[in-house]
Amino acid sequence: MEDNHHRVTSLDTICIHGGWEPKKGEPQQLPIYQSTTFRYETSEQMARLFDLEDEGYFYTRLQNPTNDFVAKKIAALEGGVAAVLTSSGQAASFYSVFNICQAGDHFVTSCNIYGGTYNLFNVTMRKLGIDCTFIDPDWDDDRIRAAFRPNTKCFFGETISNPGGNVFDIERFARMAHEHGVPLIIDNTFATPINCRPFEWGADIVTHSTTKYMDGHATQVGGAIVDSGNFDWVSCTHQDHGATAGAAATTAPGIERFPGLTTPDESYHGLTYTTAFGRKAYATKLVSQLMRDLGSIPAPQNSFLLNIGLETLHLRMQRHCENAQRVAEWLEKNPRVAWVNYCGLPGNKYHALAQKYMPKGSCGVIAFGLKGTREDAISFMDRLHFVSIVTHVADARTCVLHPASHTHRQLSDEQLREAGVAPDLIRLSVGIEDVNDIIADLEQAMG
Ligand SMILES: *Cc1c(COP(=O)(O)O)cnc(C)c1O
């Protein structure tokens, strides 16, 4: 944040003032540039834009000021050099990997990931010739190392997995990715940068479904990809720009592991992204190649709504975590409840990791199972009053979902377990209502 805001480093203040910084006589609130295109006065001016010689707007599929101001705020919150908004979290997950993988390549991913991402990686990306290996983060280092191949291009994981609530050991997996000369990509949707900043632990790229806490009001579907600028695509090493030390890659420097970034792009007059854009090479390629060819930009109107959500992200996350902690403690003591997975509980398997990566709190999402059958879970949900059954999560309103019957319906029981989802798992997304009302609704529904 430059100019009048140059001393601002607090995330709370960035939530309000990041991105759009109005000057004299400009609107206090971020303007919606609801325009497909932007006008120039000479043909030469426009030609220079297409050659990437000048910066400027020309077509909203590539860049739009409203989208860019919101991306700038998200980049500041994560501590990255650049961010790109997408029309969904799914598009963000896809682009984050596809920007550095092509047919014949391979990547390694945690098996504890969102069901939509699991399908994207396991089915759709395989059809594009991009192979992946799912690892269980609970495996020991040697077993995980064995998943890496000479054509492996990245390692992917979720800070807190949706819906299981497992916490990913970012520092450990960043080290392992860097040993193999590849970046670590983290989906930070559930923690949000308010509670965890993966770049501080060695992650290289962060993705978000902004549909969730960042928006927080269920108004728009969107995604974001943030580039730390710390991965050197030429030497294939993580460069220390202030946070953690870089590990030496096993790859000899000079290998073209990421030719899309380090060799001339014929579709851009032979420009080489790493040479032309340095630490912003990854983000620039993502916009000028993937957005150009595949689209998936958010509507400026949606980015405006997202920005309003971001203005209160810090307040909402604090309340989500306080409420979820109380609800998790209540569930744990309830005789009708078989098990509770919430990393804020001291007895939880992921408690120590949560304390390390998210000392201020994790998120509002709790996974639990009821004693009894699958039908008992379903009738519990049907009896809820204001707690709603929705295919949504991480929202101001408390909501509930049974992944085996809903979001993960297309997975077999074995695939469910592989994705870290027990068949009896109920995902409870604790909102920011009065916690006593939330508990009362759960209590009456348990009968
Ligand atoms: C919802 C979600 C996604 C997909 O995002 P959409 O905005 O629904 O496309 C990806 N990752 C996580 C962790 C999510 O919760």
The ligand as a Gaussian input file, in Angstrom:
#p B3LYP/6-31G(d) Opt

LIG

0 1
 C      -15.980000     -24.214000      -2.544000
 C      -14.558000     -24.556000      -2.617000
 C      -13.879000     -24.608000      -3.840000
 C      -14.583000     -24.366000      -5.156000
 O      -15.009000     -23.047000      -5.208000
 P      -16.282000     -22.523000      -6.065000
 O      -16.223000     -21.063000      -5.803000
 O      -17.487000     -23.204000      -5.526000
 O      -16.024000     -22.883000      -7.485000
 C      -12.525000     -24.876000      -3.822000
 N      -11.873000     -25.115000      -2.668000
 C      -12.503000     -25.099000      -1.482000
 C      -11.730000     -25.367000      -0.235000
 C      -13.849000     -24.810000      -1.407000
 O      -14.468000     -24.797000      -0.218000

